[in-house]
């Protein structure tokens, strides 16, 4: 299972300029907010697999890999279709939990 901790997500937030790669920047913000919500409403992000699984596709699009790949991702944004696909399971998870989507999805 894909997992990004708060350090990984903070680094991604610094790496993605919303003026250059708005979809990756938005996905990073969404996953950060989901992590924060999870930490406030459970034993924590590291211990509740359901929200982490819901965010797996988003994390694949924002995770840190190699330096050349990080640089490419900082220049080339995720497509709108990829972004929508990554957000869909997060929205479904929030719906099942009865959480207002705007809290996480903005």
N, C-alpha and C positions, 0 to 999 in steps of 0.2 A: 504494500500500500504506500502510495506517495505521501510524503509528510514534509511540511516546511514549518520550522519553529519560528518564534517571534524574531530571532536574529536574522534568519533567512528572509522573512517577509519585510523587515525593516531595510535590509540591503536592497531588496527588489524595489521598494518604494523610492529609495535614493537613486537607483539605477535608471528608472523609467521616467523620462521627462514627458509630462502630459501634453506638451506642445509638439513633441516628435512622435511618440507612440501612445496615443490616448487610450487605445483599447487595452494595452498591457498595463498602463498606469491605472486604469479603472479596475481591471481584474485584481490587481494588487491591493487596491483600496477595499474592494469587496471581500477578498479573502482575509485581510487584516480585521475588518469589522466582524466577519463571521467568527474569527478566532477570539476576538474580544467578547462577543456575545456568548460564545461557547464557554469561555473561562468564567463568565459571570453567572451562567445558568447550569453548570455541571461541575464535575471534578476537574475539568479542564480539557483543553484542546488535545493534549497528548493522550488523554484517557478515554475520550468519547469518539469512537471511530465513525459514527454516522455523518457528522458535519465534515470530517476530514475526507471521507469518501465522496461526499457531495461536491467538495472543492477540488477533487483530484485532477480533473481536466483543466481547470483554471491554473492550478499549480504547475502543470506540465507546460503551460504557455508562459509562465513567469519565472520558473525556477532558474537558479544559477547552475550553469554547466561549465563548459570550458571558457577560457578568456575570449577566444575568437567568437564563440557562439553568443556569449554575453554581449559582445560588441555588436554583432549582427542584430540581436534582438533589441538593442538600444536604438538601432537605426530603422529596422523593419518591423512594422506593427503586425499584430495578429489581425486577421481579417474580421470583418463584422460577423460573418457566418461562424467562424471559430469562436469568437467572443460570445455570441448568442448561445452556441452549443455548450460552452463552458458554464454559462450562467444558468442554464435550464435545470440541471440537477440541484443547484443551490436553491433556486426558487422552489422547486418541488419539495426539498427538505424543509424549507421554512414554512411552506403551506401545511405539510404534515404536522409540524410542530405548533401551528397556529400563531406564527410570528408574522407581524406586519413586514412585508418585503422592503418597504422604504427604509427601515432601520438598517438593513444590511446592504441592499442594492442601491440606496441613495435616491 
